């Protein structure tokens, strides 16, 4: 007996979905008895049922129906179960710190239960009544396993140190998870970077990205070729299934069309990698910026002399070319209310403090005055020439000198007009700040820059178009903002303020950007 009743099923959606092994049959009946649905219960978030029926997956408002069957949950004593799986570096430190801070902020009591096999559960309960509210189940594994659990309906949230890949997104769409590449299907939780590390006694302190890729491809195998001692180079990376190792392949090796050498020694954990590099004076590894320990970090330097070191500021601005954002991915279905509240909390200013104290790079915007950007303007002067005269640099300096640069920057995916993942997250961050009135009475300038390949007038035009794209995206996302309170301007200076050398794909990618300046 199926009769469609809009009043009861106003929040109904259809999806195909893989059934979990524990699913059981239930019958949902409207309170007037006119509508009845029988199917397999897939989940309940405290407000809505998800049921697999002969018509596909239905999401049904629990307030309008009565549930009958052995799988029906208790409405009075409902406990939200949220499964989180993926990158161990996020699961072991960052997410627990945020869960505990979230509980403290809301007056919840929180306890941690160790389950073994890199699994643990956080229990949240009401601090006044002791009523159990939620269980956050964690599986500290890898980015690959996090996506696999999400696709198999064994996780509600996946933690990853890389973006979802095309085949995973396609399988997720086929499994009813929605388009996992859309902005609202993921968010950047924190920022990290890929940093080359060596033993403190190694005299080599700087390499170009090109040299670094050649080293890990085995094409440079002796330190003497890099200005070091006559000794073979020992290579160390994390296990190839980890998101960080895959980020090395995507960001360092793929742009140079090289593959990682078979001679690389792999490690299950970053602590092991860093310890091995420190012990071996002729070793080199790639570790996350947040976990370099006592190893010596390598600065990335181009052939033109520009150098970029990984730091909180260069990771926030994406000026450092090998950034590694930490992602949370979730499907196109309702999560329990407490899970949605937790995800909202992760974007709050107080959460950014927790992220920073946990040793990771937060996304809170910082304002950088011109007098702290001397190296950038020195770079600009050094590349001045016929197509980029000093008069143009003086005009740029005059426009920007009274303003401050935000650490919020925007870059595009290689060869595309689509913003990269960190930049898509930055759109939401900046839009929320504008909506909150943080920039009321101030000027926000979207300033476009380009690489130096091609004629300067063309680069100027491209830079302006990119700035306009970003400005339009932010304005569209700031739906509730009173834009009359903010002065918004678009500027472009083309190739005038390079961050890196244009002789490599990495350098050109860094130089193609849109910066935010405020006054």
VEXROKOL-639493 format. One record per residue (C-alpha): x, y, z; residue in three letters. Coordinates in pm, whole numbers, padded with zeros to 5 digits, always signed. Each point is the difference from the previous one (the first is absolute). Example, Ala and Ser with C-alpha at 12.3 -4.5 7.8 and 13.67 -1.06 7.14 Angstrom:
+01230-00450+00780ALA
+00137+00344-00066SER
//
This chain:
+00000+00000+00000UNK
+00201+00295-00129UNK
-00163+00344-00012UNK
+00217+00303-00033UNK
-00073+00256+00270UNK
+00194+00328-00036UNK
-00072+00106+00358UNK
+00163-00314+00136UNK
+00280-00041-00250UNK
+00104+00361-00069UNK
+00363-00093+00069UNK
+00007-00315-00212UNK
+00288-00078-00236UNK
+00072-00294-00228UNK
+00340-00163-00026UNK
+00138-00340-00085UNK
+00214-00138+00282UNK
+00204-00299+00106UNK
-00165-00176+00296UNK
+00195-00056+00321UNK
+00013-00351+00139UNK
-00184+00098+00320UNK
-00307+00151-00172UNK
-00346-00124+00109UNK
-00355+00043-00128UNK
-00232+00267+00144UNK
-00343+00139-00083UNK
-00060+00376+00015UNK
-00364+00107+00025UNK
-00132+00354-00014UNK
-00181+00110+00316UNK
-00335+00002-00182UNK
+00060-00354-00128UNK
-00032+00102-00363UNK
+00361-00054-00105UNK
+00211-00308+00067UNK
+00355-00078-00109UNK
+00182-00327+00057UNK
+00368-00037-00061UNK
+00345-00052+00143UNK
+00112+00255+00258UNK
+00332+00149-00107UNK
+00032+00261+00270UNK
-00165+00246+00237UNK
+00152+00335+00094UNK
-00235+00087+00284UNK
-00235+00185-00235UNK
-00018-00188-00332UNK
-00015-00368-00100UNK
+00190-00130-00303UNK
-00177-00304-00146UNK
+00082-00214-00304UNK
-00325-00080-00181UNK
-00102-00145-00334UNK
+00002+00362-00123UNK
+00354+00065+00114UNK
+00132+00173+00311UNK
-00246+00230+00177UNK
+00073+00257+00270UNK
-00310+00043+00218UNK
-00075+00261+00266UNK
-00035-00196+00324UNK
-00243+00251+00153UNK
-00272-00104-00247UNK
+00015-00378+00027UNK
-00013-00290+00244UNK
+00268-00269-00026UNK
-00070-00371+00045UNK
+00256-00278-00015UNK
+00300-00140+00192UNK
+00236+00263-00145UNK
-00204+00301+00109UNK
+00213+00231+00215UNK
-00106+00153+00331UNK
-00117+00356-00055UNK
+00024+00090+00368UNK
+00346-00142+00063UNK
+00157+00047-00341UNK
+00380-00008-00010UNK
+00165+00128-00316UNK
+00262-00231-00150UNK
+00253+00169-00228UNK
+00274-00199-00171UNK
+00316+00181-00108UNK
+00274-00177-00197UNK
+00320+00093-00179UNK
+00338+00170+00038UNK
+00167-00104+00325UNK
+00173+00336+00051UNK
-00342+00165+00014UNK
-00165-00274+00206UNK
+00268-00030+00266UNK
+00058+00366+00090UNK
-00209+00261-00180UNK
-00349-00150+00012UNK
+00021-00106+00367UNK
+00112+00352+00094UNK
-00299+00146-00185UNK
-00248-00253+00142UNK
+00114+00075+00354UNK
-00011+00376-00056UNK
-00348-00027-00158UNK
-00124-00198+00301UNK
+00145+00252+00243UNK
-00155+00292-00186UNK
-00348-00159+00014UNK
+00021-00126+00358UNK
+00021-00367-00097UNK
+00189-00264+00191UNK
+00236-00196-00223UNK
+00179-00332+00048UNK
+00227-00192-00236UNK
-00023-00376-00041UNK
+00295-00180-00162UNK
-00110-00295-00214UNK
+00328-00121-00149UNK
+00097-00037-00367UNK
+00034+00381-00019UNK
-00365+00045+00087UNK
-00148+00205+00283UNK
-00331+00161+00097UNK
-00081+00332+00162UNK
-00315-00007+00217UNK
-00180+00332+00050UNK
-00264+00049+00267UNK
-00194+00289+00149UNK
+00206+00155+00278UNK
-00309+00066+00217UNK
-00219-00306-00054UNK
+00263-00261-00101UNK
-00222-00094-00295UNK
+00205-00158-00276UNK
-00007+00215-00313UNK
+00246-00134-00255UNK
+00272-00247-00083UNK
+00272+00107-00243UNK
+00168-00317-00131UNK
+00349+00054-00145UNK
+00207-00224-00224UNK
+00355+00137-00036UNK
+00112-00148-00332UNK
+00083+00178-00326UNK
-00162+00230-00252UNK
-00061-00298-00229UNK
-00179-00196+00273UNK
-00198+00305+00106UNK
-00146+00040-00349UNK
-00056-00377-00026UNK
-00196-00001+00328UNK
-00202+00302-00115UNK
-00088-00168-00331UNK
-00096-00322+00181UNK
-00232+00189+00237UNK
+00226-00097+00291UNK
+00094+00361+00079UNK
-00193+00325+00016UNK
+00310+00221-00033UNK
+00330-00071-00177UNK
+00326+00165+00105UNK
+00253+00052-00277UNK
+00331+00170-00071UNK
-00087+00025-00370UNK
-00294+00087-00218UNK
-00240-00273-00103UNK
+00107-00157-00329UNK
-00217-00021-00309UNK
-00063-00375+00023UNK
-00095+00030+00369UNK
-00236+00290-00074UNK
-00159-00198-00283UNK
-00054-00305+00222UNK
-00137+00225+00274UNK
-00252+00151-00240UNK
-00105-00347-00116UNK
-00042-00103+00364UNK
-00238+00288+00069UNK
+00242+00224+00191UNK
-00053+00295-00235UNK
+00268+00194-00186UNK
+00291-00022+00243UNK
+00192+00267-00192UNK
-00255+00271+00086UNK
+00096+00263+00256UNK
-00261-00109+00256UNK
+00121-00361-00004UNK
+00337+00079+00154UNK
+00187+00258+00200UNK
+00358+00076+00088UNK
+00040-00059+00373UNK
+00361+00109+00034UNK
+00309+00065-00208UNK
+00328-00186-00026UNK
+00287-00018-00246UNK
+00238-00249-00160UNK
+00346+00078+00133UNK
+00328-00163-00101UNK
+00204-00091+00310UNK
+00362-00108+00049UNK
+00229-00076+00291UNK
+00110+00313+00194UNK
+00359-00068-00106UNK
-00077+00006-00372UNK
+00151+00316-00159UNK
-00267+00023-00273UNK
-00262+00253+00106UNK
-00187+00085-00321UNK
-00121-00183-00312UNK
-00221+00091-00292UNK
-00326-00194-00040UNK
+00151-00134-00323UNK
+00302-00137+00186UNK
-00221-00145+00272UNK
-00208-00191-00254UNK
+00317-00124-00170UNK
+00130-00124+00335UNK
-00313-00200+00077UNK
-00009-00133-00356UNK
+00354-00133+00050UNK
+00138+00222-00277UNK
+00225+00180+00250UNK
+00141-00260+00235UNK
+00310+00164+00150UNK
+00021+00302+00227UNK
+00303+00132-00188UNK
-00234+00097-00286UNK
-00187+00225+00244UNK
+00301+00168+00157UNK
+00034-00254+00279UNK
+00244-00282+00086UNK
+00088-00282-00238UNK
-00252-00248+00141UNK
-00306-00186-00128UNK
-00340+00148+00083UNK
-00235-00209+00214UNK
-00368+00058-00078UNK
-00285-00015+00253UNK
-00376+00044-00048UNK
-00318-00104+00178UNK
-00192-00307-00112UNK
-00140+00047-00350UNK
-00357-00042+00129UNK
+00024+00307+00223UNK
-00143+00330-00117UNK
+00331+00176+00057UNK
+00190-00241-00227UNK
-00270+00038-00264UNK
+00026+00378+00032UNK
+00374-00036-00073UNK
-00087-00187-00319UNK
-00268+00253-00102UNK
+00178+00324+00087UNK
+00372-00075-00036UNK
+00043-00287-00243UNK
-00295+00035-00241UNK
+00077+00360-00112UNK
+00348-00112-00105UNK
-00132-00326-00152UNK
+00220-00211+00223UNK
-00069-00310+00205UNK
+00127-00080+00347UNK
+00305-00225+00009UNK
-00035-00363+00107UNK
+00292+00060+00239UNK
-00212+00214+00235UNK
-00030-00135+00351UNK
-00362+00017+00113UNK
-00126+00063+00354UNK
-00335-00069+00165UNK
+00030+00301+00228UNK
+00157+00342-00034UNK
+00189-00035+00330UNK
+00190-00293-00148UNK
+00080+00195-00319UNK
+00136+00304+00184UNK
+00202-00213+00244UNK
+00159-00193-00289UNK
+00095+00323-00178UNK
+00152+00152+00315UNK
+00214-00312+00060UNK
+00131-00015-00357UNK
+00213+00304-00103UNK
-00056-00087-00368UNK
-00378-00054+00010UNK
-00281+00222-00122UNK
-00372-00036+00059UNK
-00323+00191-00049UNK
-00201+00062+00315UNK
-00299+00216+00094UNK
+00088+00350+00117UNK
-00175-00073+00331UNK
+00222-00301+00076UNK
+00359+00071-00106UNK
+00136-00053+00351UNK
+00371+00076+00039UNK
+00077-00058-00367UNK
+00146+00281-00213UNK
-00258+00136-00247UNK
+00093+00082-00360UNK
-00089+00335-00158UNK
-00140-00009-00354UNK
+00205+00228-00225UNK
-00033+00072-00371UNK
+00276+00057-00252UNK
-00081+00373-00002UNK
+00089+00022+00368UNK
-00348+00032+00152UNK
-00034-00223+00309UNK
-00305-00120+00190UNK
+00009-00166+00343UNK
-00299-00176+00151UNK
-00153+00203+00283UNK
-00343+00066+00146UNK
-00028+00311-00212UNK
+00120-00146-00332UNK
-00230-00301+00045UNK
-00299+00222+00074UNK
+00064+00213-00305UNK
+00091-00305-00215UNK
+00318+00186-00095UNK
+00188-00318+00095UNK
-00061-00224-00303UNK
-00039-00338+00175UNK
-00301+00054+00225UNK
-00196-00295+00140UNK
-00345+00104+00124UNK
-00175-00231+00246UNK
-00347-00083-00135UNK
-00325-00125+00144UNK
-00236-00161-00255UNK
-00364-00088+00068UNK
-00282-00134-00220UNK
-00317+00170-00123UNK
-00210-00128+00287UNK
-00097+00150+00333UNK
+00241-00060+00282UNK
-00128-00004+00361UNK
-00059+00346+00141UNK
+00293-00021+00243UNK
+00230-00096-00290UNK
-00119+00303-00198UNK
+00061+00219+00303UNK
+00352-00142+00033UNK
+00076+00070-00366UNK
-00127+00357+00042UNK
+00221+00039+00308UNK
+00314-00099-00196UNK
-00030+00326-00196UNK
-00034+00221+00306UNK
+00274+00232+00131UNK
+00034-00206+00318UNK
+00057-00315-00206UNK
+00281+00176-00189UNK
+00172+00057+00334UNK
-00033-00371+00082UNK
+00143-00094-00340UNK
+00298+00230+00052UNK
+00067-00131+00352UNK
-00013-00357-00131UNK
+00299+00083-00221UNK
-00180+00048-00331UNK
-00053+00305-00219UNK
-00339+00162+00054UNK
-00202+00197-00254UNK
-00064+00314+00203UNK
+00087+00291-00231UNK
+00294+00217+00100UNK
+00076+00350-00129UNK
+00355+00057-00127UNK
+00116+00363-00034UNK
+00221+00098-00293UNK
+00305+00053+00223UNK
+00002-00375+00075UNK
-00002-00088-00371UNK
+00336+00148-00097UNK
+00125-00319-00166UNK
-00299-00002-00237UNK
+00063+00356-00112UNK
+00372-00071-00041UNK
-00099-00287-00231UNK
-00218+00242-00196UNK
+00284+00247-00048UNK
+00240-00276-00106UNK
-00221-00106-00293UNK
-00076+00352-00122UNK
+00074+00053-00368UNK
-00138+00128-00328UNK
-00343-00166+00037UNK
-00012+00069+00373UNK
+00151+00345+00057UNK
+00077+00141+00342UNK
-00275+00257-00050UNK
-00257-00282+00003UNK
+00146-00139+00322UNK
-00017+00344+00155UNK
-00369+00029-00091UNK
-00066-00343+00153UNK
+00189+00092+00316UNK
-00192+00326+00032UNK
-00334-00186-00026UNK
+00091-00275+00246UNK
+00214+00188+00255UNK
-00295+00131+00208UNK
-00155-00349+00009UNK
+00075-00335+00162UNK
+00008-00338-00166UNK
-00219-00276+00142UNK
+00146-00348+00025UNK
-00314-00109-00186UNK
+00107-00061-00362UNK
-00149-00172-00302UNK
+00154-00222-00263UNK
-00145-00198-00288UNK
+00039-00363-00098UNK
+00266-00048-00265UNK
-00135+00088-00345UNK
-00351+00072+00131UNK
-00219+00289+00111UNK
-00113-00200+00305UNK
+00148+00097+00335UNK
+00212-00259+00178UNK
-00132-00169+00315UNK
+00161+00233+00253UNK
-00121+00302-00194UNK
-00357-00134-00013UNK
+00011-00027+00376UNK
+00141+00355+00017UNK
-00303+00125-00196UNK
-00226-00126+00279UNK
+00228+00133+00274UNK
+00014+00351-00148UNK
-00373+00001-00079UNK
-00086-00094+00362UNK
+00227+00278+00127UNK
-00172+00256-00224UNK
-00341-00124+00114UNK
+00110+00037+00363UNK
+00083+00367-00063UNK
+00371-00039+00069UNK
+00087+00224-00295UNK
-00283+00252+00037UNK
+00127+00350-00072UNK
+00314-00135-00167UNK
+00123-00054-00354UNK
+00063-00351-00135UNK
+00211-00019-00315UNK
+00022-00315-00214UNK
+00344+00033-00157UNK
+00094-00221-00294UNK
+00354-00109-00091UNK
+00137-00222-00277UNK
+00315-00183-00095UNK
+00248+00167-00234UNK
-00052-00227-00301UNK
-00127+00191-00302UNK
-00058+00371-00071UNK
-00055+00223+00304UNK
-00332+00151-00127UNK
-00148-00348-00044UNK
+00115-00104+00346UNK
-00159+00312+00144UNK
-00331-00087-00166UNK
+00012-00361+00126UNK
+00081+00118+00352UNK
-00300+00233+00003UNK
-00236-00271-00126UNK
+00116-00234+00277UNK
-00054+00272+00260UNK
-00350+00060-00135UNK
-00081-00373+00018UNK
+00103-00013+00365UNK
-00185+00322+00087UNK
-00318-00134-00158UNK
+00032-00333+00182UNK
+00046+00166+00340UNK
-00288+00246-00053UNK
-00229-00286-00109UNK
+00094-00204+00309UNK
-00059+00293+00238UNK
-00377-00031-00038UNK
-00101+00178+00321UNK
+00265+00273-00010UNK
-00088+00369-00019UNK
+00243+00085-00278UNK
-00084+00370+00029UNK
+00214-00002+00315UNK
+00309-00121-00189UNK
+00194+00161-00283UNK
+00106-00268-00248UNK
+00255+00064-00273UNK
+00174-00212-00264UNK
+00362+00074-00092UNK
+00259-00174-00216UNK
+00377+00036-00027UNK
+00082-00296-00224UNK
+00352-00131+00042UNK
+00115+00290+00217UNK
+00038-00179+00335UNK
+00146-00350-00057UNK
+00025-00246+00287UNK
+00208-00261-00181UNK
+00197-00059-00319UNK
-00195-00047-00321UNK
+00234-00270-00131UNK
-00205-00287+00151UNK
-00363-00106+00023UNK
+00018+00042+00379UNK
+00124+00357-00025UNK
-00256+00103-00260UNK
-00280-00153+00210UNK
+00109+00198+00306UNK
+00013+00324-00200UNK
-00351-00042-00144UNK
-00212+00117+00292UNK
-00259+00240+00135UNK
+00089+00174+00325UNK
-00232+00179+00241UNK
+00108+00343+00126UNK
-00197+00201+00256UNK
-00001+00354+00130UNK
//
